[in-house]
Structure formats: C-alpha cells, structure tokens
Amino acid sequence: MSDKLSAEGACRLGTRDKIFISHATPGDNAFAIWLSSRLSMAGFDVWCDAKKLLGGEDFWQEIERTLRNETAKFLIVISHSAFGSENVLRDGIAKELALADIVKKQISDPHFIVPVRLDDTSYGDFSIELIRTNGVDCSENWANGLARVLEIFDRDKVPQSGAASESLAAWRSVHQHHTRAISDTPEILQSNWLPVTEYPETLYFYESPGVRWTLEPRVIASQCTIPAFAHGRLLASFAQLDEMQAAAGSEFPIRDRGNLPLKDYLRGRTGDILGVSPFDARNQISSLVRQAWDLKMAKLGLWNYALANGQLTWWFPRNVPEDGQLRYTDFNGKERKRASTGIKGQKELPDGQQVPRNYWHLGFTAQPMLGDPKVMRLQPRIVITEDGRTPLANKTRLNSVRRSLTKMWFNDKWRGLFLGFVNFVAKGEATIRLPVSSGEDVAISSQPVSFPLSCGISTDPIDQNLSDELAEVFEEAEQAMRLTDPVFSSLLVDEEGEDE
C-alpha cells in the first residue's frame, strides 16, 4: 500500500484506537486472552469484554458504542467453536460482525475487519462478509499469526495508545481468574485408591505328604492356576484341598497342614504354623490379591508389560474395548468416554504412504495395600508400540515418546482415564470381584476413595457440570495455549528429535 493510502487510512481512523476481538465464548477464550494480552503488551488498546469472559451477561450497549465510535480494527476469531447448528455463526458473533460490516462502510476502511482462523475451519465456511477478506491463519502457530496481525496494524497505521497498560491490566485480571491455582470453592479430591471391602475369612496351608517336593514351594506356587504363595515349606491359599491339589498338579501331592483366620494371620498370630511378622503377612496376602488381579486382567483381554521392578502393567491392545472407548460416569452423573489407545506422530513410507509413527496404549499397575485403610492403588502407565502389539524395546526412546505424549495431559484427562478403566474392569457394577478360589472373592469398590476439601483448583473442572464438547474444548484450549505460547513452547523438546 502506498504512503498516500496509508495516510488516508490513518486519517479515516481519527481517534479510533481500540482493537475489538470477537470470539466464541467459552470455546475460544484461551486464544482471545493470549492474543489480547500480547497486543496490549505491544502497546495497543484492546477492548476487553471481561464480563463475557468471566461468565457475566453480555452488555450490548457497550459493545455497540465501542464498535461504532472507538474501534480501529475488528478481529473476528473463526473456529469450529464460532459456529452453531447448520454451520451458522453463533448469534453473538454474528451480531458483532454485522455491526462491524456497517462500521467498515461508514469509515471507508476496506481492511477494518480482520478474520483470524484458529483451526482447520474451511475458508469456504466463512460468512459471506468474510469470504473476500484476506485473513490471518493461526491454525499452525499462534505466534506466527500474531506477527501477521502486527504487520497489518503497522501497514494501516493503527495508533498505539497510552492506555495500553490499563488494557493489559484488565486482561491480566481475566487471565488470573482462569489460571489462579487456589480458589475458596470446595472441591472433591479423587484418589487413585479403590477400597477393598471384602476378603475371605480363612487362609489354608498345605504340605507335602511325607516326601519333599521336587521343586521349591515358591516355584510350585508360581505355577498354580489359582492365587497361592509359599510360607516356608508350606503352600498357602484361599482354596480348599481338592481345588488346591488340582491347581498344583498331580506331580505335587499335598495334604492339609491347617488353617487360620485371615485377621489373625495378618496380625502375626500363627499358632503352631511357622511364625510371620505382620509386615510380611500383609505382603503375602497382597501377593494373593495381585495374582487374582492379574488373572482378571488377562481374562478381560489386556496384555502385560513387565516394569524394571518386576511389577506388571496391564495395557489395552487396539481392539479392547472393541470401539476403543472407555465409558464412565463423572462426579456430576454425566456419561463420559475416553480413548484407551491412540496414535503418536506420523511417518512416511518409501512409497509415500503416511502411517502412524507410534501407538500409545493406556495401562495400569495395581498395588494392593492391606494396612489401614485397605485399598488397591492403581498407577496409570502409558505403553508405546510401533505396531500396536509390541512395546518399544529401547527404554530410552519409549520414555522419550511417552513424555512427549503426556506432557500436555492435565488432571481431568488422567481422572477420566482412571474412571474409565475402573468402570471397564467393573463392567459397570459397583464392585470389582477378584476370584481367589472357586467360592471366594476379594471385593473391591469401583468408586475411588475421595476426600472433600474446603478449597480447590479453579481451572480443574472436576465439579463443573460440563458437556463432553465443552470439556474437550477446555482441554484443547489449554493445550493450545501452552503449545503456542512462546513462554511454554521454549520449554518443550522438539518432538521429532525425541522420536528419532
């Protein structure tokens, strides 16, 4: 544009010095906050619709006055969130755009409206007022889009206002409202503990009938088809004689040695059976529960992966569940779902075909803790494969890809994965039953131990009654804000470098 046109543009603007940002609420709040704060820091006076962002009522009189009399540039954020049903702009955005189109004609500024595309929304879906307008693409990188906006402002001589500090302060207050760590609102703290509500009353002990077994009792116990452990030269289980003999195999004949109430054994009260400390007794019974858990996981179709400490992580292959979705009910009684597997990155084959670089699989490690309280502790794990079947053998690369994948996963995602997994294991029931013999179970509640707190984390939506769509929007917005904010992006390791 020539200097003459630029001068004319500045003349047309007159005392107009505000940047008006129209966006979907709440879907694009994170981007609006990010863009507005950076424009404010660049010295521009951004009109801050703070009440809208904080959940207050719209105030159309102020919107109209600001647009008609003070706005120098009208930025409209176009994204999937901006459209309602039938691919029509949401009512609030449509009204603001219609008024902006009138102002554009009144002040004779063909560049008054600047569309900003935030995601992969097709340009063909833009409103008719925008189709012939050159826009700014922020879908790949917010920072690059900001640079383009600043170029437009410089080209059109948009005035920088002395009120920038006031504008920035307003945006800071909105941003702090959304990112403040601690709030006075009571909240529920969900643990990763499942209460153990029932277990068998009697523990049975068996010995070899007169001759020593050809294998150590611990080896025999590890080969049994039901949970069992070695106690000195004895075998111990919740199963009675006939079932235990069938599980041990005919080559290892057994006979009764006695039985004890489980509560006595856990206290170290063993009578004429080899003594044991309460600590070791809890570990032995925990082993029985863990064995029962492993049998349950295998029956559900999960696969196992051994950690360095020998514990097994049970993880979802790509066809479990059949549709790849874990369903659960959140704390507000809403039905939710989370994917049990997914894709991490793409790579190109020699023939040009694009295929997944890696797959991720949700898994859990179970640790029974039979102290006070008695609980099953579930630790989430992420297993990485290249073929959907075989965990990466290179532990350094596996951990690198796993960190790259999960560094942008937040509390709500992990909480949903936990609840979805538990509901899958419980098959929608209130209790998970782990058979430890033909007639005895260990019962575990499918409701995690939760603690009411007098305060909470304001950005963690555990108690917010959100739809699936809004919950996903908030998660994506939080990820996008970190990935494209230079403050966060400077801390992230290059993903491709990690994968290679």
C-alpha positions as CSV (number, residue, x, y, z in Angstrom):
1,M,0.0,0.0,0.0
2,S,1.3,3.5,-0.9
3,D,2.2,6.1,1.7
4,K,-0.7,8.2,0.4
5,L,-3.2,5.4,1.1
6,S,-1.6,4.7,4.5
7,A,-2.0,8.3,5.4
8,E,-5.6,8.3,4.3
9,G,-6.2,5.2,6.4
10,A,-4.8,6.9,9.5
11,C,-7.0,9.9,8.8
12,R,-10.1,7.7,8.5
13,L,-9.3,6.2,11.8
14,G,-9.3,9.5,13.5
15,T,-9.5,9.0,17.3
16,R,-10.3,5.3,16.9
17,D,-7.6,3.4,18.7
18,K,-9.2,0.2,20.1
19,I,-8.7,-3.4,18.9
20,F,-12.0,-5.3,19.2
21,I,-11.7,-9.1,19.3
22,S,-14.9,-11.1,18.6
23,H,-14.7,-14.7,19.5
24,A,-16.7,-17.7,20.7
25,T,-17.3,-18.0,24.5
26,P,-16.1,-20.1,26.1
27,G,-14.6,-22.2,23.3
28,D,-12.0,-19.6,22.2
29,N,-11.5,-17.8,25.5
30,A,-7.9,-19.1,25.9
31,F,-6.8,-17.8,22.5
32,A,-8.6,-14.4,23.0
33,I,-6.8,-13.9,26.3
34,W,-3.5,-14.9,24.7
35,L,-3.9,-12.6,21.7
36,S,-5.3,-9.7,23.6
37,S,-2.6,-9.7,26.3
38,R,0.2,-9.7,23.7
39,L,-1.4,-6.9,21.7
40,S,-1.7,-5.0,24.9
41,M,2.0,-5.6,25.6
42,A,2.7,-4.3,22.1
43,G,1.1,-1.0,23.0
44,F,-2.4,-1.4,21.6
45,D,-5.6,-0.7,23.5
46,V,-7.6,-3.9,23.3
47,W,-11.2,-3.8,24.1
48,C,-11.7,-6.3,26.9
49,D,-15.0,-8.0,27.1
50,A,-14.1,-9.0,30.6
51,K,-17.6,-9.7,31.8
52,K,-18.2,-12.1,29.0
53,L,-15.0,-14.0,29.7
54,L,-15.8,-14.1,33.4
55,G,-19.3,-15.6,32.7
56,G,-21.3,-12.4,33.2
57,E,-24.2,-11.2,31.0
58,D,-23.5,-9.6,27.6
59,F,-23.7,-5.8,27.6
60,W,-24.7,-4.9,24.0
61,Q,-24.8,-1.1,24.6
62,E,-21.1,-1.0,25.4
63,I,-20.3,-3.3,22.5
64,E,-22.2,-1.1,20.1
65,R,-20.7,2.1,21.5
66,T,-17.2,0.7,21.3
67,L,-17.6,-0.7,17.8
68,R,-19.3,2.4,16.4
69,N,-17.1,5.1,17.9
70,E,-13.7,3.7,19.2
71,T,-12.7,0.6,17.3
72,A,-9.8,0.8,14.8
73,K,-9.7,-2.8,13.9
74,F,-12.2,-5.6,14.3
75,L,-10.6,-9.1,14.7
76,I,-13.0,-12.0,14.4
77,V,-11.8,-15.4,15.5
78,I,-13.1,-18.1,13.2
79,S,-13.0,-21.6,14.5
80,H,-15.3,-24.6,14.9
81,S,-16.5,-23.1,18.2
82,A,-17.7,-20.0,16.4
83,F,-20.4,-22.0,14.5
84,G,-23.6,-23.4,15.9
85,S,-26.0,-25.8,14.2
86,E,-26.2,-25.9,10.4
87,N,-22.8,-24.3,10.2
88,V,-24.2,-20.8,11.0
89,L,-22.2,-18.3,13.1
90,R,-23.3,-18.2,16.7
91,D,-25.7,-15.3,17.4
92,G,-23.4,-13.1,19.4
93,I,-20.6,-13.3,16.9
94,A,-23.0,-12.8,14.0
95,K,-24.4,-9.6,15.6
96,E,-20.9,-8.2,16.2
97,L,-19.9,-9.0,12.6
98,A,-23.0,-7.4,11.2
99,L,-22.3,-4.2,13.1
100,A,-18.6,-4.3,12.2
101,D,-19.6,-4.5,8.5
102,I,-21.7,-1.3,8.9
103,V,-18.8,0.5,10.6
104,K,-16.4,-0.7,7.8
105,K,-18.5,1.1,5.2
106,Q,-19.1,4.2,7.3
107,I,-15.4,4.8,7.9
108,S,-14.4,3.6,4.4
109,D,-11.8,1.2,5.6
110,P,-11.8,-2.0,3.5
111,H,-9.4,-3.6,5.9
112,F,-11.4,-2.8,9.1
113,I,-12.5,-6.5,9.6
114,V,-9.6,-9.0,10.0
115,P,-10.6,-12.7,10.1
116,V,-8.3,-14.8,12.3
117,R,-8.6,-18.5,11.6
118,L,-7.8,-20.5,14.7
119,D,-8.2,-24.1,13.5
120,D,-8.8,-26.1,10.3
121,T,-12.2,-24.5,9.6
122,S,-12.6,-24.3,5.8
123,Y,-12.3,-20.8,4.3
124,G,-15.4,-21.8,2.3
125,D,-17.3,-21.9,5.6
126,F,-16.6,-18.2,6.3
127,S,-19.5,-15.9,6.5
128,I,-20.3,-14.1,3.2
129,E,-18.9,-10.8,4.7
130,L,-15.5,-12.5,5.1
131,I,-15.1,-14.7,2.1
132,R,-13.3,-11.9,0.0
133,T,-11.4,-10.6,3.0
134,N,-7.7,-11.6,3.5
135,G,-7.4,-13.2,6.9
136,V,-4.7,-14.3,9.3
137,D,-4.0,-18.0,9.8
138,C,-3.2,-19.0,13.4
139,S,-4.1,-22.7,12.9
140,E,-0.5,-23.8,12.8
141,N,1.2,-21.4,15.2
142,W,-0.3,-18.6,17.2
143,A,2.9,-16.7,17.4
144,N,3.2,-16.5,13.6
145,G,-0.4,-15.3,13.4
146,L,0.4,-12.6,15.9
147,A,3.3,-11.4,13.8
148,R,1.0,-11.1,10.8
149,V,-1.6,-9.1,12.8
150,L,1.1,-6.7,13.9
151,E,2.2,-6.3,10.2
152,I,-1.4,-5.4,9.3
153,F,-1.6,-2.8,12.1
154,D,1.7,-1.3,11.1
155,R,0.6,-1.1,7.4
156,D,-2.6,0.6,8.3
157,K,-1.0,2.9,10.9
158,V,-3.2,1.7,13.7
159,P,-2.4,4.0,16.7
160,Q,-0.8,2.7,19.8
161,S,-2.4,4.1,22.8
162,G,-1.1,5.3,26.1
163,A,-3.9,3.3,27.7
164,A,-2.2,0.0,26.9
165,S,-1.1,-0.5,30.5
166,E,-4.8,-0.2,31.6
167,S,-5.9,-2.7,28.9
168,L,-3.2,-5.1,29.8
169,A,-4.2,-4.9,33.5
170,A,-7.8,-5.7,32.5
171,W,-6.7,-8.8,30.5
172,R,-4.3,-9.8,33.3
173,S,-7.3,-9.9,35.7
174,V,-9.3,-12.1,33.4
175,H,-6.3,-14.4,32.8
176,Q,-5.7,-14.7,36.5
177,H,-9.3,-15.5,37.0
178,H,-8.9,-18.5,34.8
179,T,-5.4,-19.7,35.9
180,R,-5.5,-18.9,39.6
181,A,-4.3,-22.1,41.3
182,I,-6.2,-22.0,44.5
183,S,-9.8,-21.0,45.0
184,D,-12.1,-20.9,48.0
185,T,-14.6,-23.1,46.3
186,P,-15.0,-26.6,48.0
187,E,-13.8,-29.4,45.8
188,I,-13.6,-33.2,45.7
189,L,-10.1,-34.8,45.7
190,Q,-10.3,-38.0,43.9
191,S,-7.5,-40.5,44.8
192,N,-6.3,-43.5,42.8
193,W,-7.3,-45.8,45.7
194,L,-10.1,-48.3,45.4
195,P,-11.3,-49.6,48.8
196,V,-11.0,-53.3,49.5
197,T,-14.4,-54.1,51.0
198,E,-14.4,-57.9,51.4
199,Y,-11.9,-60.7,51.5
200,P,-12.0,-64.4,52.6
201,E,-12.1,-65.1,56.3
202,T,-9.9,-68.3,56.2
203,L,-6.4,-69.0,54.9
204,Y,-5.4,-72.6,54.2
205,F,-2.0,-74.2,54.5
206,Y,-0.7,-77.4,52.7
207,E,2.4,-79.5,53.0
208,S,4.0,-82.4,51.1
209,P,2.7,-85.8,52.4
210,G,5.9,-87.3,53.8
211,V,8.4,-86.6,50.9
212,R,9.9,-83.3,49.8
213,W,8.6,-81.8,46.6
214,T,11.0,-81.9,43.7
215,L,10.5,-78.1,43.3
216,E,10.6,-75.3,45.8
217,P,7.2,-74.3,47.2
218,R,7.6,-70.8,45.8
219,V,8.1,-72.3,42.3
220,I,5.0,-74.6,42.7
221,A,3.0,-71.5,43.9
222,S,4.1,-69.5,40.8
223,Q,2.9,-72.3,38.6
224,C,-0.5,-72.7,40.2
225,T,-3.6,-71.7,38.3
226,I,-5.1,-70.0,41.3
227,P,-3.5,-67.5,43.7
228,A,-1.1,-69.1,46.1
229,F,2.2,-68.3,48.0
230,A,4.9,-70.2,49.7
231,H,5.2,-69.9,53.5
232,G,8.4,-71.7,54.5
233,R,8.0,-75.3,53.3
234,L,4.2,-74.9,53.0
235,L,1.8,-73.7,50.3
236,A,-0.9,-71.2,51.3
237,S,-4.1,-70.2,49.5
238,F,-7.7,-69.3,50.0
239,A,-8.6,-72.5,48.2
240,Q,-9.6,-75.7,50.0
241,L,-7.8,-79.1,49.5
242,D,-9.4,-80.5,46.3
243,E,-9.2,-77.3,44.4
244,M,-5.6,-76.6,45.6
245,Q,-4.5,-80.1,44.6
246,A,-5.9,-79.6,41.1
247,A,-4.2,-76.2,40.8
248,A,-0.8,-77.6,42.0
249,G,-0.9,-80.6,39.7
250,S,-0.8,-84.3,40.4
251,E,3.0,-84.4,40.4
252,F,2.9,-82.3,43.6
253,P,0.7,-84.2,46.1
254,I,-0.4,-82.1,49.1
255,R,-2.2,-82.6,52.4
256,D,-3.8,-80.3,54.9
257,R,-1.5,-78.6,57.3
258,G,-4.1,-76.4,59.0
259,N,-5.9,-73.1,58.6
260,L,-6.0,-69.7,60.3
261,P,-8.4,-66.8,60.4
262,L,-7.0,-64.3,58.0
263,K,-7.3,-61.4,60.5
264,D,-5.1,-63.5,62.9
265,Y,-2.5,-64.2,60.3
266,L,-2.3,-60.5,59.3
267,R,-1.5,-59.8,63.0
268,G,1.2,-62.4,63.1
269,R,-0.8,-64.8,65.2
270,T,0.0,-68.2,63.6
271,G,-0.3,-70.8,66.4
272,D,1.7,-73.9,65.5
273,I,2.3,-72.8,61.9
274,L,5.6,-71.1,61.1
275,G,5.5,-67.6,62.6
276,V,5.4,-64.4,60.4
277,S,5.6,-60.7,61.1
278,P,2.5,-58.6,60.4
279,F,4.5,-56.7,57.7
280,D,5.5,-60.0,55.9
281,A,1.9,-61.3,56.3
282,R,0.4,-58.2,54.6
283,N,2.9,-58.6,51.7
284,Q,1.9,-62.3,51.3
285,I,-1.8,-61.6,51.3
286,S,-1.1,-58.7,48.9
287,S,0.6,-61.1,46.6
288,L,-2.6,-63.3,46.6
289,V,-4.7,-60.2,45.7
290,R,-2.3,-59.1,43.0
291,Q,-2.3,-62.6,41.5
292,A,-6.1,-62.5,41.4
293,W,-5.9,-59.1,39.7
294,D,-3.5,-60.4,37.1
295,L,-5.9,-63.3,36.3
296,K,-8.7,-60.8,36.0
297,M,-6.8,-58.6,33.6
298,A,-5.9,-61.5,31.3
299,K,-9.5,-62.6,31.2
300,L,-10.6,-59.1,30.2
301,G,-8.2,-59.3,27.2
302,L,-5.5,-56.9,28.4
303,W,-1.8,-57.6,27.8
304,N,1.0,-57.3,30.3
305,Y,4.3,-55.4,30.3
306,A,6.9,-56.0,33.0
307,L,8.4,-53.0,34.6
308,A,12.0,-52.9,35.9
309,N,10.9,-53.7,39.4
310,G,9.0,-56.8,38.1
311,Q,5.5,-55.4,38.5
312,L,3.1,-56.0,35.6
313,T,1.5,-53.1,33.8
314,W,-1.7,-54.4,32.1
315,W,-2.5,-52.4,29.0
316,F,-5.1,-52.2,26.3
317,P,-4.4,-53.6,22.8
318,R,-6.0,-51.7,20.0
319,N,-9.2,-53.8,19.8
320,V,-10.0,-53.7,23.6
321,P,-12.7,-52.4,24.1
322,E,-14.0,-53.2,20.6
323,D,-14.6,-49.5,19.8
324,G,-11.5,-48.3,21.7
325,Q,-13.6,-46.2,24.2
326,L,-13.7,-46.4,28.0
327,R,-17.0,-45.2,29.4
328,Y,-17.7,-43.9,32.8
329,T,-19.9,-41.6,34.9
330,D,-18.3,-38.4,36.3
331,F,-18.9,-36.8,39.6
332,N,-21.9,-34.9,38.2
333,G,-23.6,-38.0,37.0
334,K,-22.8,-37.3,33.3
335,E,-21.8,-40.2,31.0
336,R,-18.3,-39.7,29.6
337,K,-15.8,-41.6,27.5
338,R,-12.0,-41.7,26.9
339,A,-9.9,-43.4,24.3
340,S,-7.9,-46.4,25.6
341,T,-5.4,-46.2,22.7
342,G,-4.3,-43.6,20.2
343,I,-1.7,-42.6,17.6
344,K,1.5,-40.6,18.3
345,G,3.0,-38.9,15.2
346,Q,3.1,-39.9,11.5
347,K,5.8,-41.2,9.3
348,E,6.2,-41.6,5.5
349,L,6.9,-44.9,3.9
350,P,9.2,-45.2,0.8
351,D,6.0,-45.4,-1.4
352,G,4.8,-42.1,0.1
353,Q,2.1,-43.6,2.3
354,Q,1.6,-41.9,5.6
355,V,1.3,-44.3,8.6
356,P,1.4,-43.9,12.4
357,R,4.8,-43.5,13.8
358,N,3.8,-44.9,17.2
359,Y,0.8,-46.1,19.0
360,W,0.1,-45.3,22.7
361,H,-1.8,-47.7,25.0
362,L,-3.3,-47.0,28.4
363,G,-2.2,-49.3,31.1
364,F,-2.3,-49.6,34.9
365,T,-0.2,-51.2,37.6
366,A,-2.0,-52.5,40.6
367,Q,-0.6,-52.4,44.1
368,P,-2.7,-53.9,47.0
369,M,-2.1,-52.1,50.3
370,L,-3.7,-54.0,53.2
371,G,-2.8,-51.7,56.0
372,D,-5.2,-49.1,57.3
373,P,-7.1,-48.4,55.1
374,K,-7.2,-51.5,52.9
375,V,-7.1,-50.3,49.3
376,M,-6.0,-51.2,45.8
377,R,-3.7,-48.5,44.4
378,L,-3.8,-48.1,40.6
379,Q,-1.0,-46.3,38.9
380,P,-1.6,-45.2,35.3
381,R,1.0,-46.1,32.7
382,I,1.4,-45.4,29.0
383,V,2.9,-48.1,26.8
384,I,4.3,-47.2,23.4
385,T,4.4,-49.5,20.4
386,E,5.2,-49.2,16.7
387,D,2.9,-51.9,15.5
388,G,0.1,-51.8,18.1
389,R,1.4,-55.0,19.7
390,T,5.0,-54.9,20.8
391,P,6.2,-52.3,23.4
392,L,9.3,-50.5,22.3
393,A,12.4,-52.4,23.4
394,N,14.6,-49.2,23.6
395,K,13.6,-47.9,27.0
396,T,15.2,-44.5,26.4
397,R,13.1,-44.0,23.3
398,L,10.0,-45.4,24.9
399,N,10.3,-43.0,27.8
400,S,11.1,-40.1,25.5
401,V,8.0,-40.7,23.3
402,R,5.8,-41.2,26.4
403,R,7.0,-37.9,28.0
404,S,6.4,-36.1,24.7
405,L,2.8,-37.5,24.5
406,T,1.7,-37.0,28.1
407,K,3.4,-33.6,29.0
408,M,0.2,-31.9,27.8
409,W,-2.3,-34.2,29.6
410,F,-4.0,-32.5,32.5
411,N,-5.8,-33.6,35.7
412,D,-9.2,-34.0,34.0
413,K,-7.8,-36.3,31.3
414,W,-6.0,-38.6,33.8
415,R,-9.0,-38.6,36.0
416,G,-11.2,-39.7,33.1
417,L,-8.8,-42.4,32.1
418,F,-8.8,-43.7,35.6
419,L,-12.5,-43.8,36.0
420,G,-13.0,-45.3,32.5
421,F,-10.5,-48.1,33.3
422,V,-12.2,-48.9,36.6
423,N,-15.6,-49.0,35.0
424,F,-14.3,-51.3,32.3
425,V,-12.9,-53.7,34.9
426,A,-16.1,-53.5,37.0
427,K,-18.3,-53.9,33.9
428,G,-20.4,-51.0,35.1
429,E,-21.0,-52.6,38.5
430,A,-20.4,-51.0,41.9
431,T,-17.9,-53.8,42.9
432,I,-14.9,-55.5,41.2
433,R,-14.7,-59.1,42.2
434,L,-11.4,-60.9,42.1
435,P,-11.8,-64.7,42.4
436,V,-9.2,-66.2,44.7
437,S,-10.8,-69.7,44.7
438,S,-13.9,-71.3,43.3
439,G,-16.0,-70.0,46.2
440,E,-14.2,-66.9,47.5
441,D,-13.6,-63.4,46.1
442,V,-11.8,-60.3,47.1
443,A,-14.3,-57.5,46.6
444,I,-13.1,-54.0,45.6
445,S,-15.3,-51.0,45.3
446,S,-15.3,-49.3,41.9
447,Q,-15.8,-45.9,43.5
448,P,-12.4,-44.4,44.3
449,V,-11.6,-43.0,47.8
450,S,-12.4,-39.3,47.6
451,F,-11.9,-36.5,50.1
452,P,-13.9,-33.3,50.4
453,L,-11.7,-30.2,50.5
454,S,-12.5,-26.7,51.7
455,C,-10.6,-25.2,48.7
456,G,-9.8,-26.3,45.2
457,I,-8.0,-25.6,41.9
458,S,-10.1,-23.2,39.9
459,T,-9.1,-24.5,36.5
460,D,-9.7,-28.1,37.3
461,P,-13.3,-28.9,36.2
462,I,-14.0,-31.9,38.4
463,D,-17.1,-30.3,39.9
464,Q,-18.1,-28.4,36.8
465,N,-21.2,-29.7,35.0
466,L,-19.7,-29.6,31.5
467,S,-20.9,-31.3,28.3
468,D,-18.4,-33.6,26.6
469,E,-18.0,-30.9,23.9
470,L,-17.1,-28.2,26.4
471,A,-14.8,-30.4,28.4
472,E,-13.0,-31.3,25.2
473,V,-12.9,-27.6,24.2
474,F,-11.4,-26.6,27.5
475,E,-8.7,-29.3,27.3
476,E,-7.8,-28.4,23.7
477,A,-7.7,-24.7,24.6
478,E,-5.4,-25.3,27.5
479,Q,-3.1,-27.4,25.3
480,A,-3.1,-24.9,22.5
481,M,-2.3,-22.1,24.9
482,R,0.8,-23.8,26.1
483,L,1.9,-25.2,22.8
484,T,1.8,-21.8,21.0
485,D,2.7,-19.5,23.9
486,P,6.5,-18.8,23.5
487,V,6.9,-19.0,27.3
488,F,5.8,-22.6,27.2
489,S,7.0,-23.6,23.8
490,S,10.6,-22.7,24.7
491,L,10.4,-25.3,27.4
492,L,9.3,-28.1,25.1
493,V,11.7,-30.5,23.5
494,D,11.3,-31.0,19.7
495,E,9.0,-33.9,19.3
496,E,10.6,-35.3,16.1
497,G,14.0,-35.1,17.7
498,E,12.8,-37.2,20.6
499,D,11.1,-39.8,18.4
500,E,14.2,-40.2,16.3
